[in-house]
Amino acid sequence: MQNIVTTIDLGSNSFRVLKFDCKNNKSLCEFDITVGTADGLSKTGEISQEALNRVIVAIKQSIEIVNYDPTKAIAVTTQALRSANNATKILETIQKETGVSFEIIDGKKEGELTLLSMQNALKREKLNDDDFVLLDIGGGSTELIIYQDQKSHIKSFPFGIVTLTQTTNQQNDLKLLEKEVESFLKNCNMDVSDAIFVSTAGTPTIIAALKHGLNNSQYDKNIVNGTTLTVTEITQIQNKLNSMEKDELIRQVGTGREDFINTGMLIYALFFKMLQKDISIVFDDGLREGVALNACRVRCVK
């Protein structure tokens, strides 16, 4: 069992668990659920009791389904806990109630681990892993990574689907995001015109699934992985979702995502424009996979 690692990614909207076989480089079991960690955070500056309760319930469910020792899980958490005033108290309560000890990682570390995951995914799919741009749209932040000549340029923007949905002035914040992206690209001074544009996290994967005619309950990462999306397709799906009644929208995108999916698509379209890209390749692989791959590397070194 020493070759098996269990990793947990507590995001600003999602909770994801992975049991991974280091020896064979493959997933053994996965657990995904929306917990809305950052719900209300932009207004109060704190993780709410309701969000805490949802996280604790999700952890206990995952322990039963994935069958892992919570005290040995490698658990990381990101933007919501990075910015919450009550982060220490929240994580102490989670550890007391579940046994899981979370590490708050910064945006750079989050980007590095997600990059590791994407490099593995691109190799698996036999795609170019030498020159690409990676977009990770999260609940509380969005990461952009440029990888060229075996060097990475990573930027974490404090704008995500939950926080941008619940801001008092979304249009203004979208403009701020655009300016920050423009500044980052200018400072990098790198030509990304030939780089492939890959994307991950809830918004791209949901849209990719919908493109294949799959709703939330039918979601299949094996079908989603490698799916190409254009801005036109995103806009078409966005218009379709915006015309749905709430019950049907929830059926399509999943509970806890119905209020944020439109904002996610606005962010996604913004990066298409800023990067001057026509097509993005979507992958389900993300931070939890990167944490697992990194843990496997560490074990090999030891």
KOLFILO-206923 format. One record per residue (C-alpha): residue number from 0; residue in three letters; x negated, y, z. Coordinates in steps of 0.25 Angstrom, whole numbers. Layout:
// KOLFILO-206923
PT, NUM, Ala, X, Y, Z $
...
END
This chain:
// KOLFILO-206923
PT, 0, Met, 0, 0, 0 $
PT, 1, Gln, -12, 9, 1 $
PT, 2, Asn, -10, 12, -14 $
PT, 3, Ile, 4, 18, -12 $
PT, 4, Val, 6, 32, -8 $
PT, 5, Thr, 19, 40, -5 $
PT, 6, Thr, 20, 55, -8 $
PT, 7, Ile, 30, 65, -5 $
PT, 8, Asp, 33, 78, -12 $
PT, 9, Leu, 42, 87, -4 $
PT, 10, Gly, 45, 99, -14 $
PT, 11, Ser, 53, 111, -13 $
PT, 12, Asn, 65, 104, -19 $
PT, 13, Ser, 61, 89, -20 $
PT, 14, Phe, 56, 78, -12 $
PT, 15, Arg, 48, 67, -19 $
PT, 16, Val, 42, 54, -14 $
PT, 17, Leu, 33, 45, -22 $
PT, 18, Lys, 27, 31, -18 $
PT, 19, Phe, 15, 29, -27 $
PT, 20, Asp, 6, 18, -31 $
PT, 21, Cys, -8, 23, -32 $
PT, 22, Lys, -14, 11, -37 $
PT, 23, Asn, -5, 10, -49 $
PT, 24, Asn, -2, 25, -50 $
PT, 25, Lys, 13, 23, -50 $
PT, 26, Ser, 25, 27, -42 $
PT, 27, Leu, 32, 17, -33 $
PT, 28, Cys, 44, 24, -28 $
PT, 29, Glu, 49, 39, -28 $
PT, 30, Phe, 59, 47, -21 $
PT, 31, Asp, 64, 61, -25 $
PT, 32, Ile, 75, 70, -19 $
PT, 33, Thr, 78, 84, -19 $
PT, 34, Val, 77, 90, -5 $
PT, 35, Gly, 77, 105, -8 $
PT, 36, Thr, 66, 108, 2 $
PT, 37, Ala, 65, 123, -2 $
PT, 38, Asp, 80, 126, -2 $
PT, 39, Gly, 82, 139, 4 $
PT, 40, Leu, 67, 141, 7 $
PT, 41, Ser, 66, 154, -2 $
PT, 42, Lys, 77, 160, 7 $
PT, 43, Thr, 72, 155, 21 $
PT, 44, Gly, 58, 152, 20 $
PT, 45, Glu, 60, 139, 26 $
PT, 46, Ile, 63, 125, 23 $
PT, 47, Ser, 78, 123, 28 $
PT, 48, Gln, 82, 112, 38 $
PT, 49, Glu, 91, 106, 27 $
PT, 50, Ala, 79, 105, 17 $
PT, 51, Leu, 71, 98, 28 $
PT, 52, Asn, 83, 88, 31 $
PT, 53, Arg, 83, 85, 16 $
PT, 54, Val, 68, 82, 16 $
PT, 55, Ile, 68, 73, 28 $
PT, 56, Val, 80, 65, 22 $
PT, 57, Ala, 73, 64, 9 $
PT, 58, Ile, 60, 59, 16 $
PT, 59, Lys, 68, 49, 23 $
PT, 60, Gln, 75, 44, 11 $
PT, 61, Ser, 62, 43, 3 $
PT, 62, Ile, 55, 35, 14 $
PT, 63, Glu, 66, 24, 13 $
PT, 64, Ile, 66, 24, -2 $
PT, 65, Val, 51, 25, -5 $
PT, 66, Asn, 47, 17, 7 $
PT, 67, Tyr, 35, 25, 12 $
PT, 68, Asp, 29, 29, 25 $
PT, 69, Pro, 32, 43, 27 $
PT, 70, Thr, 20, 46, 36 $
PT, 71, Lys, 10, 41, 24 $
PT, 72, Ala, 17, 49, 13 $
PT, 73, Ile, 9, 60, 6 $
PT, 74, Ala, 19, 71, 7 $
PT, 75, Val, 17, 85, 1 $
PT, 76, Thr, 27, 97, 1 $
PT, 77, Thr, 26, 110, -8 $
PT, 78, Gln, 31, 124, -9 $
PT, 79, Ala, 44, 123, 0 $
PT, 80, Leu, 35, 119, 12 $
PT, 81, Arg, 24, 128, 7 $
PT, 82, Ser, 32, 140, 9 $
PT, 83, Ala, 42, 137, 20 $
PT, 84, Asn, 40, 144, 33 $
PT, 85, Asn, 44, 131, 41 $
PT, 86, Ala, 36, 121, 33 $
PT, 87, Thr, 28, 116, 45 $
PT, 88, Lys, 41, 113, 53 $
PT, 89, Ile, 48, 107, 41 $
PT, 90, Leu, 36, 97, 38 $
PT, 91, Glu, 35, 94, 53 $
PT, 92, Thr, 49, 90, 53 $
PT, 93, Ile, 48, 82, 41 $
PT, 94, Gln, 36, 74, 46 $
PT, 95, Lys, 43, 72, 60 $
PT, 96, Glu, 56, 67, 53 $
PT, 97, Thr, 50, 58, 42 $
PT, 98, Gly, 35, 56, 44 $
PT, 99, Val, 31, 63, 31 $
PT, 100, Ser, 20, 73, 33 $
PT, 101, Phe, 20, 84, 21 $
PT, 102, Glu, 9, 92, 16 $
PT, 103, Ile, 12, 106, 11 $
PT, 104, Ile, 4, 107, -2 $
PT, 105, Asp, 1, 120, -9 $
PT, 106, Gly, 4, 123, -23 $
PT, 107, Lys, -9, 120, -29 $
PT, 108, Lys, -10, 106, -22 $
PT, 109, Glu, 5, 104, -27 $
PT, 110, Gly, 0, 107, -41 $
PT, 111, Glu, -12, 98, -40 $
PT, 112, Leu, -4, 86, -36 $
PT, 113, Thr, 6, 89, -46 $
PT, 114, Leu, -4, 90, -57 $
PT, 115, Leu, -10, 77, -53 $
PT, 116, Ser, 3, 70, -54 $
PT, 117, Met, 5, 76, -68 $
PT, 118, Gln, -8, 72, -73 $
PT, 119, Asn, -5, 58, -69 $
PT, 120, Ala, 9, 59, -76 $
PT, 121, Leu, 3, 64, -89 $
PT, 122, Lys, -7, 53, -89 $
PT, 123, Arg, 4, 43, -87 $
PT, 124, Glu, 12, 49, -98 $
PT, 125, Lys, -1, 49, -107 $
PT, 126, Leu, 0, 65, -109 $
PT, 127, Asn, -11, 75, -109 $
PT, 128, Asp, -15, 78, -95 $
PT, 129, Asp, -27, 87, -98 $
PT, 130, Asp, -19, 100, -102 $
PT, 131, Phe, -5, 103, -96 $
PT, 132, Val, 3, 112, -88 $
PT, 133, Leu, 11, 107, -76 $
PT, 134, Leu, 24, 113, -70 $
PT, 135, Asp, 30, 108, -57 $
PT, 136, Ile, 43, 115, -54 $
PT, 137, Gly, 46, 113, -39 $
PT, 138, Gly, 56, 118, -29 $
PT, 139, Gly, 48, 129, -23 $
PT, 140, Ser, 36, 131, -32 $
PT, 141, Thr, 32, 128, -46 $
PT, 142, Glu, 18, 123, -50 $
PT, 143, Leu, 11, 126, -63 $
PT, 144, Ile, -2, 118, -66 $
PT, 145, Ile, -11, 120, -78 $
PT, 146, Tyr, -20, 108, -81 $
PT, 147, Gln, -31, 110, -91 $
PT, 148, Asp, -46, 105, -92 $
PT, 149, Gln, -44, 97, -80 $
PT, 150, Lys, -41, 109, -72 $
PT, 151, Ser, -28, 113, -65 $
PT, 152, His, -22, 127, -63 $
PT, 153, Ile, -11, 126, -53 $
PT, 154, Lys, -1, 137, -49 $
PT, 155, Ser, 11, 135, -39 $
PT, 156, Phe, 22, 145, -40 $
PT, 157, Pro, 31, 147, -28 $
PT, 158, Phe, 44, 146, -37 $
PT, 159, Gly, 52, 134, -38 $
PT, 160, Ile, 66, 129, -41 $
PT, 161, Val, 71, 130, -27 $
PT, 162, Thr, 65, 143, -23 $
PT, 163, Leu, 68, 150, -37 $
PT, 164, Thr, 82, 146, -36 $
PT, 165, Gln, 84, 151, -22 $
PT, 166, Thr, 76, 164, -24 $
PT, 167, Thr, 84, 177, -23 $
PT, 168, Asn, 79, 182, -37 $
PT, 169, Gln, 76, 170, -46 $
PT, 170, Gln, 73, 178, -59 $
PT, 171, Asn, 63, 186, -51 $
PT, 172, Asp, 56, 174, -46 $
PT, 173, Leu, 56, 168, -59 $
PT, 174, Lys, 49, 180, -65 $
PT, 175, Leu, 39, 179, -53 $
PT, 176, Leu, 36, 165, -57 $
PT, 177, Glu, 34, 168, -71 $
PT, 178, Lys, 24, 179, -67 $
PT, 179, Glu, 16, 169, -58 $
PT, 180, Val, 16, 159, -69 $
PT, 181, Glu, 11, 169, -79 $
PT, 182, Ser, 0, 174, -70 $
PT, 183, Phe, -4, 159, -67 $
PT, 184, Leu, -5, 156, -82 $
PT, 185, Lys, -13, 169, -85 $
PT, 186, Asn, -23, 166, -73 $
PT, 187, Cys, -25, 152, -78 $
PT, 188, Asn, -28, 157, -92 $
PT, 189, Met, -26, 143, -98 $
PT, 190, Asp, -21, 139, -111 $
PT, 191, Val, -9, 130, -109 $
PT, 192, Ser, -3, 130, -123 $
PT, 193, Asp, -8, 116, -126 $
PT, 194, Ala, -5, 111, -112 $
PT, 195, Ile, 7, 102, -110 $
PT, 196, Phe, 17, 107, -100 $
PT, 197, Val, 22, 97, -90 $
PT, 198, Ser, 32, 99, -79 $
PT, 199, Thr, 37, 92, -66 $
PT, 200, Ala, 46, 93, -54 $
PT, 201, Gly, 61, 93, -53 $
PT, 202, Thr, 65, 103, -64 $
PT, 203, Pro, 57, 97, -76 $
PT, 204, Thr, 61, 83, -72 $
PT, 205, Ile, 75, 86, -70 $
PT, 206, Ile, 76, 93, -84 $
PT, 207, Ala, 68, 81, -90 $
PT, 208, Ala, 78, 71, -85 $
PT, 209, Leu, 90, 79, -90 $
PT, 210, Lys, 84, 80, -103 $
PT, 211, His, 84, 64, -103 $
PT, 212, Gly, 99, 64, -99 $
PT, 213, Leu, 95, 60, -84 $
PT, 214, Asn, 102, 66, -72 $
PT, 215, Asn, 96, 66, -58 $
PT, 216, Ser, 101, 52, -55 $
PT, 217, Gln, 95, 47, -68 $
PT, 218, Tyr, 81, 54, -66 $
PT, 219, Asp, 70, 45, -71 $
PT, 220, Lys, 56, 51, -70 $
PT, 221, Asn, 51, 41, -81 $
PT, 222, Ile, 60, 47, -91 $
PT, 223, Val, 57, 61, -86 $
PT, 224, Asn, 42, 60, -87 $
PT, 225, Gly, 36, 65, -100 $
PT, 226, Thr, 49, 72, -104 $
PT, 227, Thr, 47, 85, -112 $
PT, 228, Leu, 56, 97, -110 $
PT, 229, Thr, 57, 110, -117 $
PT, 230, Val, 62, 124, -112 $
PT, 231, Thr, 74, 122, -122 $
PT, 232, Glu, 78, 109, -115 $
PT, 233, Ile, 76, 115, -101 $
PT, 234, Thr, 86, 126, -105 $
PT, 235, Gln, 96, 116, -111 $
PT, 236, Ile, 96, 108, -98 $
PT, 237, Gln, 96, 120, -90 $
PT, 238, Asn, 109, 126, -97 $
PT, 239, Lys, 115, 112, -96 $
PT, 240, Leu, 112, 111, -81 $
PT, 241, Asn, 117, 125, -78 $
PT, 242, Ser, 131, 122, -85 $
PT, 243, Met, 133, 110, -75 $
PT, 244, Glu, 142, 109, -63 $
PT, 245, Lys, 134, 108, -50 $
PT, 246, Asp, 138, 93, -48 $
PT, 247, Glu, 133, 89, -62 $
PT, 248, Leu, 120, 98, -61 $
PT, 249, Ile, 117, 90, -48 $
PT, 250, Arg, 119, 77, -55 $
PT, 251, Gln, 110, 81, -66 $
PT, 252, Val, 98, 87, -58 $
PT, 253, Gly, 100, 81, -44 $
PT, 254, Thr, 105, 87, -30 $
PT, 255, Gly, 96, 98, -25 $
PT, 256, Arg, 91, 102, -39 $
PT, 257, Glu, 104, 108, -45 $
PT, 258, Asp, 102, 122, -39 $
PT, 259, Phe, 87, 123, -44 $
PT, 260, Ile, 86, 116, -57 $
PT, 261, Asn, 90, 129, -65 $
PT, 262, Thr, 78, 136, -58 $
PT, 263, Gly, 69, 125, -61 $
PT, 264, Met, 72, 126, -76 $
PT, 265, Leu, 70, 141, -76 $
PT, 266, Ile, 56, 139, -70 $
PT, 267, Tyr, 53, 128, -80 $
PT, 268, Ala, 57, 136, -92 $
PT, 269, Leu, 48, 148, -86 $
PT, 270, Phe, 36, 139, -86 $
PT, 271, Phe, 39, 134, -101 $
PT, 272, Lys, 39, 149, -104 $
PT, 273, Met, 26, 153, -96 $
PT, 274, Leu, 18, 141, -102 $
PT, 275, Gln, 24, 143, -116 $
PT, 276, Lys, 27, 128, -117 $
PT, 277, Asp, 38, 122, -125 $
PT, 278, Ile, 38, 108, -118 $
PT, 279, Ser, 36, 102, -104 $
PT, 280, Ile, 33, 88, -101 $
PT, 281, Val, 40, 83, -88 $
PT, 282, Phe, 36, 74, -77 $
PT, 283, Asp, 42, 69, -64 $
PT, 284, Asp, 28, 68, -58 $
PT, 285, Gly, 25, 78, -48 $
PT, 286, Leu, 19, 81, -34 $
PT, 287, Arg, 22, 68, -27 $
PT, 288, Glu, 15, 60, -38 $
PT, 289, Gly, 3, 70, -37 $
PT, 290, Val, 2, 68, -22 $
PT, 291, Ala, 2, 53, -24 $
PT, 292, Leu, -8, 53, -35 $
PT, 293, Asn, -17, 62, -26 $
PT, 294, Ala, -15, 52, -15 $
PT, 295, Cys, -19, 40, -23 $
PT, 296, Arg, -32, 48, -28 $
PT, 297, Val, -36, 51, -13 $
PT, 298, Arg, -34, 36, -10 $
PT, 299, Cys, -42, 32, -21 $
PT, 300, Val, -54, 41, -17 $
PT, 301, Lys, -53, 36, -3 $
END
